[in-house]
Amino acid sequence: MQVAVAVFELHIPHAQSLKDKRGVVRSLRDRLRQRYELSVAEVGLQDLHQRSRIGVAAVASDGASIEPMFEQIAELMERESEAMLIGWHLETIQFGEDLPLDGMKFD
């Protein structure tokens, strides 16, 4: 199992208020969730009108599909007409099949 977390930083040049920015971020977040079945949230720069930091997390059974999916997400954000992708960073964690279940609770 592979877990991946990426942070994308965006510039939203036309946003004149936090409301403008939230509309762009919400639209992008909803499209990413629907298209890729990810967890997506604004994780930073919430008080700035024209900047946003978006965190994206995914889990997959193997690592072969994770990195190409995040490349597609970056390309989608680069094509975004209302926001410009400034940069992004991806980190992955590989879990083996023999995960210890010590201390896990089952109800």
Protein Blocks (a to p, Z undefined) as FASTA:
>chain_A
ZZdddddddddfklcbfklmmmmmmmmmmmmmmmnopadddfehklpmkbccdddddddf
bfklmmmmmmmmmmmmmmpmkbccfbdcdddddddfklcfehiacZZ
